[in-house]
């Protein structure tokens, strides 16, 4: 069992490095999902609401990282973009049950974050699966507490070009990947850098595979996104500046 877990860890690490190299994205915090273990070992401790609220990195059954934001009011948003909704992700609710965070998603999936023998673990059941049986997938749940947490999540933006839908969704992940709901190439990479001339502030820089470029910054009224079209010089004024909202 231990040997198999070590091999699974190594395989996921290698695949993650290869994927990041191929797409040119800087890696962030991510959790691996190994094969389902025996569930006879129950959690060794209880999570508190203060520990649960925030951003987490989980993995799906393909070992692809996605993030969830758990708010104090019980709402939940995920950046899982492999489903039918794409970069719109998932919406759900979470509750604390016996020291475990149980998240019910609008897709029918259920994720549970709990303290187990290996640390903070992720147990996930697919739609229709017996919640009292073995989980569909299993892995580690990693809290994201650094400066990137501000930008990780699903964002609503306005369309820029004629014919664009009025609302565009952008999923920003802690592993450096981004996904959007429009365009021929709906993926890219992002990074967070200090805001020039403002102490403590940060900007999210989004570089898309089709040449588009966005910067998300905060001002006194919320968040603003500036957009440059492909081949436009970054030092020139942006093609568009709009308000943007992160879904919480």
C-alpha positions in Angstrom: 0.0 0.0 0.0 2.7 2.5 1.0 4.8 1.6 -2.1 1.7 2.1 -4.4 1.1 5.5 -2.8 4.7 6.6 -3.3 4.5 5.6 -6.9 1.3 7.5 -7.4 2.8 10.6 -5.8 5.8 10.3 -8.1 3.7 9.8 -11.2 1.5 12.9 -10.4 4.6 15.1 -9.7 6.2 14.0 -13.0 3.0 14.6 -15.0 2.5 18.0 -13.4 6.0 19.1 -14.2 5.7 17.8 -17.8 2.3 19.6 -18.2 3.6 22.9 -16.8 6.7 22.7 -19.1 4.6 22.1 -22.2 2.2 25.0 -21.7 4.8 27.3 -20.2 2.9 28.0 -17.0 4.6 28.5 -13.6 3.3 25.8 -11.2 1.5 26.7 -8.0 0.2 24.7 -5.1 -1.6 21.5 -6.1 -2.9 18.4 -4.5 -2.6 14.9 -6.0 -5.4 12.3 -6.1 -4.2 8.7 -5.7 -6.2 5.5 -6.0 -9.0 5.2 -3.4 -7.8 3.8 -0.1 -9.7 1.8 2.5 -11.9 4.2 4.5 -11.9 2.3 7.8 -9.6 4.9 9.2 -11.8 7.9 10.3 -10.6 11.5 10.7 -8.3 12.0 13.7 -9.4 15.6 14.3 -12.0 18.2 13.5 -11.8 21.3 11.3 -13.2 24.6 12.5 -15.2 27.0 10.4 -12.3 29.5 10.5 -10.0 26.8 9.0 -12.4 25.8 6.3 -13.2 29.3 4.9 -10.9 30.3 2.1 -9.3 28.8 -1.0 -8.4 25.1 -1.5 -6.6 23.1 -4.2 -8.1 19.8 -5.0 -7.8 17.3 -7.9 -10.3 15.6 -10.1 -10.3 12.0 -11.3 -7.8 12.9 -14.0 -5.3 14.3 -11.5 -6.0 17.8 -12.8 -5.9 20.6 -10.2 -9.0 22.8 -9.6 -9.7 25.2 -6.8 -12.7 25.9 -4.6 -13.6 29.0 -2.6 -15.6 28.4 0.6 -17.2 31.5 2.0 -18.3 32.1 5.6 -22.0 32.3 4.5 -21.8 28.7 3.3 -21.6 29.4 -0.4 -19.0 27.5 -2.6 -17.5 28.2 -6.0 -15.2 25.9 -7.9 -12.9 26.5 -10.9 -13.5 22.9 -12.3 -13.6 23.6 -16.0 -13.7 20.0 -17.3 -17.5 19.7 -16.9 -20.3 20.8 -19.3 -20.2 24.4 -17.9 -16.5 24.9 -18.8 -14.9 27.9 -17.1 -18.1 28.8 -15.4 -17.2 26.1 -12.9 -19.5 24.8 -10.2 -21.7 26.4 -7.6 -22.7 24.8 -4.3 -23.1 25.0 -0.5 -20.9 23.7 2.3 -21.6 22.7 5.8 -19.5 21.5 8.7 -20.5 18.0 9.7 -18.7 16.3 12.6 -15.6 18.4 11.9 -15.6 17.8 8.1 -16.4 20.3 5.4 -19.1 18.7 3.1 -19.6 20.5 -0.2 -22.7 19.7 -2.4 -22.2 20.9 -6.0 -24.9 21.8 -8.6 -23.3 19.2 -10.8 -24.2 16.4 -8.4 -20.7 15.9 -7.1 -19.9 15.9 -3.4 -16.5 16.9 -2.0 -15.5 16.4 1.6 -12.5 18.0 3.3 -11.5 16.3 6.5 -8.5 15.6 8.7 -7.3 12.1 8.2 -4.2 9.9 8.8 -2.3 11.6 5.9 -3.2 15.2 6.9 -6.1 17.2 5.4 -7.7 14.9 2.9 -10.2 15.2 0.0 -12.9 12.6 -0.5 -15.1 13.0 -3.6 -18.3 11.1 -4.6 -19.6 11.3 -8.2 -23.3 12.0 -8.9 -25.4 9.1 -7.8 -22.6 7.4 -5.9 -23.4 5.9 -2.5 -22.2 8.5 0.0 -21.8 5.9 2.7 -19.5 3.8 0.4 -16.0 4.3 -0.8 -15.4 7.7 -2.5 -15.0 7.9 -6.2 -11.7 9.7 -5.8 -9.4 10.5 -3.0 -6.5 12.9 -2.5 -4.9 15.7 -0.4 -6.7 19.0 0.2 -4.2 21.9 0.1 -5.2 25.3 1.6 -4.0 28.3 -0.5 -3.1 31.1 1.9 -0.5 33.1 0.0 -0.9 36.2 -2.1 -2.3 34.3 -5.1 -5.5 33.4 -3.1 -7.0 36.9 -3.8 -7.2 36.1 -7.5 -8.0 32.4 -7.5 -11.6 31.7 -8.5 -14.2 32.4 -11.2 -14.5 35.9 -12.5 -17.2 37.7 -14.5 -16.0 40.0 -17.2 -17.6 42.0 -20.0 -17.2 41.1 -23.6 -14.8 43.4 -25.6 -15.4 42.6 -29.2 -18.6 43.1 -31.2 -20.5 39.8 -31.0 -19.0 38.8 -27.7 -21.5 37.6 -25.1 -22.3 40.3 -22.5 -20.7 38.2 -19.7 -17.4 36.2 -20.1 -16.3 33.8 -17.4 -12.6 33.3 -16.5 -11.4 30.6 -14.1 -8.1 31.4 -12.4 -6.3 28.5 -10.7 -3.5 28.2 -8.2 -1.5 26.0 -10.5 -0.9 28.9 -12.9 -3.6 27.9 -15.4 -6.5 30.0 -16.7 -9.6 29.2 -18.7 -12.3 31.3 -20.3 -15.7 30.9 -21.8 -15.1 32.4 -25.3 -12.5 32.2 -28.0 -10.8 29.6 -30.1 -8.0 29.1 -27.5 -9.6 29.2 -24.1 -6.6 28.6 -21.9 -3.5 30.4 -20.8 -1.2 31.2 -17.9 -1.2 33.8 -15.2 1.0 35.2 -12.5 0.6 37.7 -9.6 3.0 40.6 -9.3 3.3 43.6 -7.0 1.3 46.7 -8.1 3.8 49.4 -9.3 3.8 52.4 -6.9 1.3 50.9 -4.4 2.5 49.2 -1.3 0.9 45.8 -0.5 -1.1 45.7 -3.7 -0.9 43.0 -6.4 -1.9 42.6 -10.1 -2.9 39.4 -11.8 -1.4 39.2 -15.3 -3.3 36.8 -17.6 -1.6 35.7 -20.9 -3.8 33.8 -23.2 -2.8 31.2 -25.8 -4.4 33.3 -28.6 -2.3 36.4 -27.8 -4.9 38.3 -25.7 -3.6 39.8 -22.4 -5.5 41.0 -19.3 -4.5 42.7 -16.1 -6.7 42.6 -13.0 -6.1 45.2 -10.4 -8.0 46.5 -7.3 -9.1 50.1 -6.7 -11.2 51.8 -4.1 -14.4 50.5 -5.7 -13.4 46.9 -6.4 -11.6 45.2 -9.3 -10.8 46.5 -12.8 -9.6 44.5 -15.8 -7.6 46.1 -18.6 -7.4 44.2 -21.9 -4.9 44.3 -24.7 -5.7 42.6 -28.1 -3.2 40.2 -29.7 -0.1 42.0 -31.1 -0.9 45.2 -29.2 2.1 46.8 -27.4 1.7 46.4 -23.7 3.1 49.9 -23.0 0.2 51.5 -24.9 -3.2 52.2 -23.4 -5.4 49.1 -23.3 -8.1 48.3 -25.8 -10.7 48.1 -23.1 -11.0 48.8 -19.3 -14.0 47.3 -17.5 -15.2 46.4 -14.0 -14.7 42.7 -13.1 -16.2 40.7 -10.3 -15.0 37.5 -8.6 -17.8 35.1 -7.7 -17.7 34.2 -4.0 
